[in-house]
Amino acid sequence: MAPLLRLRVDFYDTEQHYLESRVLRPGDVILLIQGGHGFEVLEDVEMIEVKQGPHVGDQDKTRFVGIDGSQVKLPD
């Protein structure tokens, strides 16, 4: 039996307001177009994150404080 691999993705709008979260499992894919996101590893995962270039290190990122576990909103 394969291990359960889970990753929570937290979605934010362009003003850094938290919107909701989704739990990804093996085979799931997300496409991030605008706004922000954060990841919380729930169980060991292997993931590939692809970023469209050019990549200029931390110069193209805005870092902000994410939510804590008590604020998580998951869809029904």
PyMOL Python script that loads the backbone (N, CA, C, O; Angstrom):
from pymol import cmd

cmd.read_pdbstr("""\
ATOM      1  N   MET A   1       0.845  -1.177   0.000  1.00  0.00           N
ATOM      2  CA  MET A   1       0.000   0.000   0.000  1.00  0.00           C
ATOM      3  C   MET A   1       0.886   1.235   0.000  1.00  0.00           C
ATOM      4  O   MET A   1       1.811   1.337   0.806  1.00  0.00           O
ATOM      5  N   ALA A   2       0.609   2.181  -0.905  1.00  0.00           N
ATOM      6  CA  ALA A   2       1.399   3.409  -1.005  1.00  0.00           C
ATOM      7  C   ALA A   2       1.097   4.314   0.187  1.00  0.00           C
ATOM      8  O   ALA A   2      -0.031   4.340   0.680  1.00  0.00           O
ATOM      9  N   PRO A   3       2.102   5.054   0.649  1.00  0.00           N
ATOM     10  CA  PRO A   3       1.863   5.967   1.773  1.00  0.00           C
ATOM     11  C   PRO A   3       0.948   7.108   1.348  1.00  0.00           C
ATOM     12  O   PRO A   3       0.924   7.492   0.179  1.00  0.00           O
ATOM     13  N   LEU A   4       0.200   7.642   2.299  1.00  0.00           N
ATOM     14  CA  LEU A   4      -0.625   8.820   2.037  1.00  0.00           C
ATOM     15  C   LEU A   4       0.279  10.044   2.052  1.00  0.00           C
ATOM     16  O   LEU A   4       0.961  10.313   3.041  1.00  0.00           O
ATOM     17  N   LEU A   5       0.277  10.758   0.980  1.00  0.00           N
ATOM     18  CA  LEU A   5       1.094  11.960   0.863  1.00  0.00           C
ATOM     19  C   LEU A   5       0.144  13.144   0.732  1.00  0.00           C
ATOM     20  O   LEU A   5      -0.701  13.181  -0.162  1.00  0.00           O
ATOM     21  N   ARG A   6       0.294  14.107   1.634  1.00  0.00           N
ATOM     22  CA  ARG A   6      -0.648  15.234   1.604  1.00  0.00           C
ATOM     23  C   ARG A   6       0.095  16.555   1.795  1.00  0.00           C
ATOM     24  O   ARG A   6       1.051  16.653   2.563  1.00  0.00           O
ATOM     25  N   LEU A   7      -0.380  17.558   1.073  1.00  0.00           N
ATOM     26  CA  LEU A   7       0.179  18.900   1.132  1.00  0.00           C
ATOM     27  C   LEU A   7      -0.983  19.883   1.143  1.00  0.00           C
ATOM     28  O   LEU A   7      -1.860  19.813   0.282  1.00  0.00           O
ATOM     29  N   ARG A   8      -1.002  20.795   2.103  1.00  0.00           N
ATOM     30  CA  ARG A   8      -2.048  21.821   2.135  1.00  0.00           C
ATOM     31  C   ARG A   8      -1.531  23.062   1.414  1.00  0.00           C
ATOM     32  O   ARG A   8      -0.415  23.523   1.655  1.00  0.00           O
ATOM     33  N   VAL A   9      -2.361  23.585   0.532  1.00  0.00           N
ATOM     34  CA  VAL A   9      -2.034  24.826  -0.165  1.00  0.00           C
ATOM     35  C   VAL A   9      -2.992  25.900   0.328  1.00  0.00           C
ATOM     36  O   VAL A   9      -4.210  25.733   0.267  1.00  0.00           O
ATOM     37  N   ASP A  10      -2.444  26.989   0.810  1.00  0.00           N
ATOM     38  CA  ASP A  10      -3.235  28.126   1.273  1.00  0.00           C
ATOM     39  C   ASP A  10      -3.205  29.189   0.181  1.00  0.00           C
ATOM     40  O   ASP A  10      -2.136  29.557  -0.304  1.00  0.00           O
ATOM     41  N   PHE A  11      -4.388  29.685  -0.206  1.00  0.00           N
ATOM     42  CA  PHE A  11      -4.502  30.666  -1.277  1.00  0.00           C
ATOM     43  C   PHE A  11      -4.805  32.048  -0.717  1.00  0.00           C
ATOM     44  O   PHE A  11      -5.607  32.191   0.206  1.00  0.00           O
ATOM     45  N   TYR A  12      -4.160  33.063  -1.279  1.00  0.00           N
ATOM     46  CA  TYR A  12      -4.309  34.456  -0.865  1.00  0.00           C
ATOM     47  C   TYR A  12      -4.615  35.315  -2.087  1.00  0.00           C
ATOM     48  O   TYR A  12      -4.197  34.995  -3.200  1.00  0.00           O
ATOM     49  N   ASP A  13      -5.351  36.415  -1.871  1.00  0.00           N
ATOM     50  CA  ASP A  13      -5.594  37.333  -2.976  1.00  0.00           C
ATOM     51  C   ASP A  13      -4.380  38.233  -3.176  1.00  0.00           C
ATOM     52  O   ASP A  13      -3.367  38.077  -2.493  1.00  0.00           O
ATOM     53  N   THR A  14      -4.481  39.173  -4.111  1.00  0.00           N
ATOM     54  CA  THR A  14      -3.339  40.042  -4.413  1.00  0.00           C
ATOM     55  C   THR A  14      -3.025  41.036  -3.301  1.00  0.00           C
ATOM     56  O   THR A  14      -1.967  41.665  -3.304  1.00  0.00           O
ATOM     57  N   GLU A  15      -3.951  41.177  -2.345  1.00  0.00           N
ATOM     58  CA  GLU A  15      -3.725  42.052  -1.192  1.00  0.00           C
ATOM     59  C   GLU A  15      -3.242  41.266   0.031  1.00  0.00           C
ATOM     60  O   GLU A  15      -3.193  41.806   1.136  1.00  0.00           O
ATOM     61  N   GLN A  16      -2.887  40.004  -0.163  1.00  0.00           N
ATOM     62  CA  GLN A  16      -2.373  39.105   0.871  1.00  0.00           C
ATOM     63  C   GLN A  16      -3.429  38.706   1.897  1.00  0.00           C
ATOM     64  O   GLN A  16      -3.088  38.351   3.025  1.00  0.00           O
ATOM     65  N   HIS A  17      -4.715  38.758   1.518  1.00  0.00           N
ATOM     66  CA  HIS A  17      -5.789  38.280   2.396  1.00  0.00           C
ATOM     67  C   HIS A  17      -6.028  36.800   2.120  1.00  0.00           C
ATOM     68  O   HIS A  17      -6.148  36.382   0.968  1.00  0.00           O
ATOM     69  N   TYR A  18      -6.093  36.032   3.172  1.00  0.00           N
ATOM     70  CA  TYR A  18      -6.323  34.595   3.051  1.00  0.00           C
ATOM     71  C   TYR A  18      -7.706  34.321   2.476  1.00  0.00           C
ATOM     72  O   TYR A  18      -8.689  34.934   2.894  1.00  0.00           O
ATOM     73  N   LEU A  19      -7.785  33.398   1.515  1.00  0.00           N
ATOM     74  CA  LEU A  19      -9.051  33.018   0.895  1.00  0.00           C
ATOM     75  C   LEU A  19      -9.529  31.664   1.383  1.00  0.00           C
ATOM     76  O   LEU A  19     -10.576  31.571   2.024  1.00  0.00           O
ATOM     77  N   GLU A  20      -8.782  30.620   1.093  1.00  0.00           N
ATOM     78  CA  GLU A  20      -9.122  29.259   1.520  1.00  0.00           C
ATOM     79  C   GLU A  20      -7.931  28.354   1.278  1.00  0.00           C
ATOM     80  O   GLU A  20      -6.907  28.780   0.743  1.00  0.00           O
ATOM     81  N   SER A  21      -8.076  27.108   1.678  1.00  0.00           N
ATOM     82  CA  SER A  21      -7.023  26.108   1.510  1.00  0.00           C
ATOM     83  C   SER A  21      -7.580  24.894   0.791  1.00  0.00           C
ATOM     84  O   SER A  21      -8.790  24.669   0.771  1.00  0.00           O
ATOM     85  N   ARG A  22      -6.699  24.125   0.210  1.00  0.00           N
ATOM     86  CA  ARG A  22      -7.025  22.833  -0.402  1.00  0.00           C
ATOM     87  C   ARG A  22      -5.953  21.846   0.006  1.00  0.00           C
ATOM     88  O   ARG A  22      -4.793  22.220   0.179  1.00  0.00           O
ATOM     89  N   VAL A  23      -6.332  20.585   0.160  1.00  0.00           N
ATOM     90  CA  VAL A  23      -5.368  19.529   0.457  1.00  0.00           C
ATOM     91  C   VAL A  23      -5.113  18.756  -0.833  1.00  0.00           C
ATOM     92  O   VAL A  23      -6.037  18.236  -1.458  1.00  0.00           O
ATOM     93  N   LEU A  24      -3.844  18.693  -1.213  1.00  0.00           N
ATOM     94  CA  LEU A  24      -3.455  17.968  -2.420  1.00  0.00           C
ATOM     95  C   LEU A  24      -2.958  16.583  -2.055  1.00  0.00           C
ATOM     96  O   LEU A  24      -2.319  16.380  -1.023  1.00  0.00           O
ATOM     97  N   ARG A  25      -3.268  15.636  -2.926  1.00  0.00           N
ATOM     98  CA  ARG A  25      -2.852  14.244  -2.751  1.00  0.00           C
ATOM     99  C   ARG A  25      -2.120  13.801  -4.009  1.00  0.00           C
ATOM    100  O   ARG A  25      -2.112  14.535  -4.997  1.00  0.00           O
ATOM    101  N   PRO A  26      -1.511  12.632  -4.001  1.00  0.00           N
ATOM    102  CA  PRO A  26      -0.765  12.179  -5.185  1.00  0.00           C
ATOM    103  C   PRO A  26      -1.595  12.300  -6.465  1.00  0.00           C
ATOM    104  O   PRO A  26      -2.752  11.882  -6.516  1.00  0.00           O
ATOM    105  N   GLY A  27      -0.980  12.876  -7.490  1.00  0.00           N
ATOM    106  CA  GLY A  27      -1.639  13.043  -8.772  1.00  0.00           C
ATOM    107  C   GLY A  27      -2.340  14.368  -8.948  1.00  0.00           C
ATOM    108  O   GLY A  27      -2.703  14.721 -10.070  1.00  0.00           O
ATOM    109  N   ASP A  28      -2.546  15.126  -7.858  1.00  0.00           N
ATOM    110  CA  ASP A  28      -3.204  16.426  -7.963  1.00  0.00           C
ATOM    111  C   ASP A  28      -2.247  17.449  -8.570  1.00  0.00           C
ATOM    112  O   ASP A  28      -1.027  17.341  -8.441  1.00  0.00           O
ATOM    113  N   VAL A  29      -2.831  18.443  -9.234  1.00  0.00           N
ATOM    114  CA  VAL A  29      -2.071  19.519  -9.869  1.00  0.00           C
ATOM    115  C   VAL A  29      -2.781  20.831  -9.577  1.00  0.00           C
ATOM    116  O   VAL A  29      -4.011  20.878  -9.554  1.00  0.00           O
ATOM    117  N   ILE A  30      -2.019  21.901  -9.353  1.00  0.00           N
ATOM    118  CA  ILE A  30      -2.614  23.229  -9.230  1.00  0.00           C
ATOM    119  C   ILE A  30      -1.888  24.168 -10.187  1.00  0.00           C
ATOM    120  O   ILE A  30      -0.715  23.971 -10.504  1.00  0.00           O
ATOM    121  N   LEU A  31      -2.603  25.186 -10.638  1.00  0.00           N
ATOM    122  CA  LEU A  31      -2.041  26.237 -11.474  1.00  0.00           C
ATOM    123  C   LEU A  31      -2.300  27.549 -10.762  1.00  0.00           C
ATOM    124  O   LEU A  31      -3.451  27.915 -10.522  1.00  0.00           O
ATOM    125  N   LEU A  32      -1.242  28.251 -10.426  1.00  0.00           N
ATOM    126  CA  LEU A  32      -1.353  29.514  -9.695  1.00  0.00           C
ATOM    127  C   LEU A  32      -1.164  30.656 -10.681  1.00  0.00           C
ATOM    128  O   LEU A  32      -0.112  30.770 -11.310  1.00  0.00           O
ATOM    129  N   ILE A  33      -2.178  31.502 -10.819  1.00  0.00           N
ATOM    130  CA  ILE A  33      -2.141  32.560 -11.816  1.00  0.00           C
ATOM    131  C   ILE A  33      -1.919  33.924 -11.182  1.00  0.00           C
ATOM    132  O   ILE A  33      -1.140  34.725 -11.698  1.00  0.00           O
ATOM    133  N   GLN A  34      -2.584  34.196 -10.084  1.00  0.00           N
ATOM    134  CA  GLN A  34      -2.397  35.476  -9.407  1.00  0.00           C
ATOM    135  C   GLN A  34      -2.596  35.297  -7.921  1.00  0.00           C
ATOM    136  O   GLN A  34      -3.055  34.248  -7.468  1.00  0.00           O
ATOM    137  N   GLY A  35      -2.249  36.320  -7.161  1.00  0.00           N
ATOM    138  CA  GLY A  35      -2.353  36.218  -5.720  1.00  0.00           C
ATOM    139  C   GLY A  35      -1.143  35.505  -5.149  1.00  0.00           C
ATOM    140  O   GLY A  35      -0.110  35.380  -5.807  1.00  0.00           O
ATOM    141  N   GLY A  36      -1.280  35.048  -3.932  1.00  0.00           N
ATOM    142  CA  GLY A  36      -0.182  34.370  -3.259  1.00  0.00           C
ATOM    143  C   GLY A  36      -0.587  32.985  -2.821  1.00  0.00           C
ATOM    144  O   GLY A  36      -1.756  32.607  -2.896  1.00  0.00           O
ATOM    145  N   HIS A  37       0.399  32.231  -2.360  1.00  0.00           N
ATOM    146  CA  HIS A  37       0.135  30.881  -1.881  1.00  0.00           C
ATOM    147  C   HIS A  37       1.165  30.511  -0.825  1.00  0.00           C
ATOM    148  O   HIS A  37       2.256  31.078  -0.757  1.00  0.00           O
ATOM    149  N   GLY A  38       0.786  29.556  -0.019  1.00  0.00           N
ATOM    150  CA  GLY A  38       1.691  28.983   0.964  1.00  0.00           C
ATOM    151  C   GLY A  38       1.458  27.489   1.015  1.00  0.00           C
ATOM    152  O   GLY A  38       0.370  27.007   0.699  1.00  0.00           O
ATOM    153  N   PHE A  39       2.481  26.763   1.415  1.00  0.00           N
ATOM    154  CA  PHE A  39       2.382  25.311   1.517  1.00  0.00           C
ATOM    155  C   PHE A  39       2.583  24.884   2.964  1.00  0.00           C
ATOM    156  O   PHE A  39       3.424  25.441   3.670  1.00  0.00           O
ATOM    157  N   GLU A  40       1.813  23.900   3.401  1.00  0.00           N
ATOM    158  CA  GLU A  40       1.999  23.255   4.699  1.00  0.00           C
ATOM    159  C   GLU A  40       2.065  21.769   4.428  1.00  0.00           C
ATOM    160  O   GLU A  40       1.096  21.174   3.958  1.00  0.00           O
ATOM    161  N   VAL A  41       3.206  21.165   4.724  1.00  0.00           N
ATOM    162  CA  VAL A  41       3.376  19.729   4.517  1.00  0.00           C
ATOM    163  C   VAL A  41       2.661  18.993   5.645  1.00  0.00           C
ATOM    164  O   VAL A  41       3.014  19.154   6.813  1.00  0.00           O
ATOM    165  N   LEU A  42       1.662  18.191   5.302  1.00  0.00           N
ATOM    166  CA  LEU A  42       0.886  17.441   6.289  1.00  0.00           C
ATOM    167  C   LEU A  42       1.442  16.038   6.485  1.00  0.00           C
ATOM    168  O   LEU A  42       1.373  15.482   7.581  1.00  0.00           O
ATOM    169  N   GLU A  43       1.982  15.479   5.440  1.00  0.00           N
ATOM    170  CA  GLU A  43       2.671  14.188   5.471  1.00  0.00           C
ATOM    171  C   GLU A  43       3.800  14.269   4.455  1.00  0.00           C
ATOM    172  O   GLU A  43       3.742  15.091   3.540  1.00  0.00           O
ATOM    173  N   ASP A  44       4.816  13.442   4.593  1.00  0.00           N
ATOM    174  CA  ASP A  44       5.943  13.495   3.675  1.00  0.00           C
ATOM    175  C   ASP A  44       5.465  13.556   2.234  1.00  0.00           C
ATOM    176  O   ASP A  44       4.586  12.795   1.827  1.00  0.00           O
ATOM    177  N   VAL A  45       6.049  14.464   1.470  1.00  0.00           N
ATOM    178  CA  VAL A  45       5.655  14.634   0.066  1.00  0.00           C
ATOM    179  C   VAL A  45       6.880  14.771  -0.816  1.00  0.00           C
ATOM    180  O   VAL A  45       7.962  15.141  -0.359  1.00  0.00           O
ATOM    181  N   GLU A  46       6.691  14.471  -2.060  1.00  0.00           N
ATOM    182  CA  GLU A  46       7.622  14.831  -3.114  1.00  0.00           C
ATOM    183  C   GLU A  46       6.810  15.665  -4.083  1.00  0.00           C
ATOM    184  O   GLU A  46       5.759  15.231  -4.554  1.00  0.00           O
ATOM    185  N   MET A  47       7.292  16.864  -4.383  1.00  0.00           N
ATOM    186  CA  MET A  47       6.534  17.721  -5.288  1.00  0.00           C
ATOM    187  C   MET A  47       7.491  18.425  -6.230  1.00  0.00           C
ATOM    188  O   MET A  47       8.678  18.584  -5.946  1.00  0.00           O
ATOM    189  N   ILE A  48       6.946  18.837  -7.346  1.00  0.00           N
ATOM    190  CA  ILE A  48       7.698  19.618  -8.317  1.00  0.00           C
ATOM    191  C   ILE A  48       6.985  20.955  -8.455  1.00  0.00           C
ATOM    192  O   ILE A  48       5.785  21.004  -8.724  1.00  0.00           O
ATOM    193  N   GLU A  49       7.723  22.023  -8.271  1.00  0.00           N
ATOM    194  CA  GLU A  49       7.178  23.358  -8.467  1.00  0.00           C
ATOM    195  C   GLU A  49       7.871  23.952  -9.682  1.00  0.00           C
ATOM    196  O   GLU A  49       9.098  24.042  -9.716  1.00  0.00           O
ATOM    197  N   VAL A  50       7.102  24.353 -10.667  1.00  0.00           N
ATOM    198  CA  VAL A  50       7.644  24.918 -11.896  1.00  0.00           C
ATOM    199  C   VAL A  50       7.281  26.391 -11.941  1.00  0.00           C
ATOM    200  O   VAL A  50       6.118  26.761 -11.779  1.00  0.00           O
ATOM    201  N   LYS A  51       8.270  27.217 -12.160  1.00  0.00           N
ATOM    202  CA  LYS A  51       8.047  28.660 -12.226  1.00  0.00           C
ATOM    203  C   LYS A  51       8.455  29.140 -13.603  1.00  0.00           C
ATOM    204  O   LYS A  51       9.522  28.792 -14.108  1.00  0.00           O
ATOM    205  N   GLN A  52       7.590  29.947 -14.205  1.00  0.00           N
ATOM    206  CA  GLN A  52       7.907  30.526 -15.495  1.00  0.00           C
ATOM    207  C   GLN A  52       8.948  31.607 -15.287  1.00  0.00           C
ATOM    208  O   GLN A  52       8.805  32.430 -14.383  1.00  0.00           O
ATOM    209  N   GLY A  53       9.977  31.626 -16.089  1.00  0.00           N
ATOM    210  CA  GLY A  53      11.119  32.527 -15.929  1.00  0.00           C
ATOM    211  C   GLY A  53      10.851  33.940 -16.390  1.00  0.00           C
ATOM    212  O   GLY A  53       9.756  34.237 -16.868  1.00  0.00           O
ATOM    213  N   PRO A  54      11.824  34.810 -16.258  1.00  0.00           N
ATOM    214  CA  PRO A  54      13.129  34.485 -15.677  1.00  0.00           C
ATOM    215  C   PRO A  54      13.055  34.441 -14.153  1.00  0.00           C
ATOM    216  O   PRO A  54      12.234  35.127 -13.543  1.00  0.00           O
ATOM    217  N   HIS A  55      13.902  33.645 -13.557  1.00  0.00           N
ATOM    218  CA  HIS A  55      13.952  33.531 -12.101  1.00  0.00           C
ATOM    219  C   HIS A  55      15.079  34.428 -11.609  1.00  0.00           C
ATOM    220  O   HIS A  55      16.233  34.252 -12.000  1.00  0.00           O
ATOM    221  N   VAL A  56      14.749  35.387 -10.755  1.00  0.00           N
ATOM    222  CA  VAL A  56      15.753  36.327 -10.246  1.00  0.00           C
ATOM    223  C   VAL A  56      15.894  36.210  -8.728  1.00  0.00           C
ATOM    224  O   VAL A  56      16.134  37.200  -8.038  1.00  0.00           O
ATOM    225  N   GLY A  57      15.743  34.992  -8.225  1.00  0.00           N
ATOM    226  CA  GLY A  57      15.913  34.772  -6.791  1.00  0.00           C
ATOM    227  C   GLY A  57      14.833  35.443  -5.971  1.00  0.00           C
ATOM    228  O   GLY A  57      13.668  35.468  -6.369  1.00  0.00           O
ATOM    229  N   ASP A  58      15.214  35.986  -4.826  1.00  0.00           N
ATOM    230  CA  ASP A  58      14.246  36.610  -3.922  1.00  0.00           C
ATOM    231  C   ASP A  58      13.742  37.970  -4.418  1.00  0.00           C
ATOM    232  O   ASP A  58      12.815  38.525  -3.829  1.00  0.00           O
ATOM    233  N   GLN A  59      14.330  38.513  -5.479  1.00  0.00           N
ATOM    234  CA  GLN A  59      13.917  39.820  -5.983  1.00  0.00           C
ATOM    235  C   GLN A  59      12.511  39.807  -6.568  1.00  0.00           C
ATOM    236  O   GLN A  59      11.872  40.856  -6.644  1.00  0.00           O
ATOM    237  N   ASP A  60      12.015  38.644  -6.982  1.00  0.00           N
ATOM    238  CA  ASP A  60      10.675  38.585  -7.589  1.00  0.00           C
ATOM    239  C   ASP A  60       9.640  37.990  -6.642  1.00  0.00           C
ATOM    240  O   ASP A  60       8.564  37.582  -7.080  1.00  0.00           O
ATOM    241  N   LYS A  61       9.951  37.937  -5.352  1.00  0.00           N
ATOM    242  CA  LYS A  61       9.033  37.353  -4.377  1.00  0.00           C
ATOM    243  C   LYS A  61       8.623  38.401  -3.347  1.00  0.00           C
ATOM    244  O   LYS A  61       9.407  39.280  -2.986  1.00  0.00           O
ATOM    245  N   THR A  62       7.391  38.292  -2.885  1.00  0.00           N
ATOM    246  CA  THR A  62       6.927  39.069  -1.749  1.00  0.00           C
ATOM    247  C   THR A  62       6.642  38.079  -0.638  1.00  0.00           C
ATOM    248  O   THR A  62       5.753  37.238  -0.770  1.00  0.00           O
ATOM    249  N   ARG A  63       7.370  38.166   0.433  1.00  0.00           N
ATOM    250  CA  ARG A  63       7.178  37.249   1.558  1.00  0.00           C
ATOM    251  C   ARG A  63       6.242  37.899   2.580  1.00  0.00           C
ATOM    252  O   ARG A  63       6.344  39.093   2.864  1.00  0.00           O
ATOM    253  N   PHE A  64       5.330  37.094   3.124  1.00  0.00           N
ATOM    254  CA  PHE A  64       4.414  37.605   4.139  1.00  0.00           C
ATOM    255  C   PHE A  64       4.075  36.497   5.106  1.00  0.00           C
ATOM    256  O   PHE A  64       4.321  35.321   4.834  1.00  0.00           O
ATOM    257  N   VAL A  65       3.513  36.872   6.227  1.00  0.00           N
ATOM    258  CA  VAL A  65       3.164  35.908   7.272  1.00  0.00           C
ATOM    259  C   VAL A  65       1.910  35.159   6.844  1.00  0.00           C
ATOM    260  O   VAL A  65       0.904  35.776   6.492  1.00  0.00           O
ATOM    261  N   GLY A  66       1.967  33.845   6.873  1.00  0.00           N
ATOM    262  CA  GLY A  66       0.812  33.023   6.518  1.00  0.00           C
ATOM    263  C   GLY A  66      -0.107  32.808   7.704  1.00  0.00           C
ATOM    264  O   GLY A  66       0.076  33.396   8.770  1.00  0.00           O
ATOM    265  N   ILE A  67      -1.087  31.965   7.502  1.00  0.00           N
ATOM    266  CA  ILE A  67      -2.055  31.652   8.549  1.00  0.00           C
ATOM    267  C   ILE A  67      -1.517  30.574   9.473  1.00  0.00           C
ATOM    268  O   ILE A  67      -0.547  29.892   9.144  1.00  0.00           O
ATOM    269  N   ASP A  68      -2.147  30.422  10.625  1.00  0.00           N
ATOM    270  CA  ASP A  68      -1.831  29.277  11.471  1.00  0.00           C
ATOM    271  C   ASP A  68      -2.955  28.248  11.320  1.00  0.00           C
ATOM    272  O   ASP A  68      -3.993  28.538  10.725  1.00  0.00           O
ATOM    273  N   GLY A  69      -2.748  27.083  11.845  1.00  0.00           N
ATOM    274  CA  GLY A  69      -3.684  25.969  11.661  1.00  0.00           C
ATOM    275  C   GLY A  69      -5.112  26.248  12.081  1.00  0.00           C
ATOM    276  O   GLY A  69      -6.039  25.648  11.537  1.00  0.00           O
ATOM    277  N   SER A  70      -5.313  27.147  13.038  1.00  0.00           N
ATOM    278  CA  SER A  70      -6.673  27.426  13.505  1.00  0.00           C
ATOM    279  C   SER A  70      -7.478  28.267  12.512  1.00  0.00           C
ATOM    280  O   SER A  70      -8.695  28.380  12.653  1.00  0.00           O
ATOM    281  N   GLN A  71      -6.824  28.852  11.522  1.00  0.00           N
ATOM    282  CA  GLN A  71      -7.485  29.722  10.558  1.00  0.00           C
ATOM    283  C   GLN A  71      -7.829  29.014   9.246  1.00  0.00           C
ATOM    284  O   GLN A  71      -8.431  29.622   8.362  1.00  0.00           O
ATOM    285  N   VAL A  72      -7.464  27.763   9.109  1.00  0.00           N
ATOM    286  CA  VAL A  72      -7.644  27.036   7.851  1.00  0.00           C
ATOM    287  C   VAL A  72      -9.122  26.904   7.498  1.00  0.00           C
ATOM    288  O   VAL A  72      -9.935  26.486   8.323  1.00  0.00           O
ATOM    289  N   LYS A  73      -9.457  27.267   6.259  1.00  0.00           N
ATOM    290  CA  LYS A  73     -10.819  27.103   5.724  1.00  0.00           C
ATOM    291  C   LYS A  73     -10.723  26.125   4.546  1.00  0.00           C
ATOM    292  O   LYS A  73     -10.117  26.432   3.520  1.00  0.00           O
ATOM    293  N   LEU A  74     -11.325  24.954   4.710  1.00  0.00           N
ATOM    294  CA  LEU A  74     -11.369  23.957   3.638  1.00  0.00           C
ATOM    295  C   LEU A  74     -12.774  23.881   3.080  1.00  0.00           C
ATOM    296  O   LEU A  74     -13.741  23.937   3.840  1.00  0.00           O
ATOM    297  N   PRO A  75     -12.911  23.753   1.758  1.00  0.00           N
ATOM    298  CA  PRO A  75     -14.256  23.627   1.183  1.00  0.00           C
ATOM    299  C   PRO A  75     -14.909  22.326   1.628  1.00  0.00           C
ATOM    300  O   PRO A  75     -14.226  21.356   1.957  1.00  0.00           O
ATOM    301  N   ASP A  76     -16.231  22.315   1.634  1.00  0.00           N
ATOM    302  CA  ASP A  76     -16.967  21.104   2.039  1.00  0.00           C
ATOM    303  C   ASP A  76     -16.800  19.991   1.041  1.00  0.00           C
ATOM    304  O   ASP A  76     -17.351  18.907   1.228  1.00  0.00           O
TER     305      ASP A  76
END
""", "prot")
cmd.dss("prot")
cmd.show_as("cartoon", "prot")
cmd.util.cbc("prot")
cmd.orient("prot")
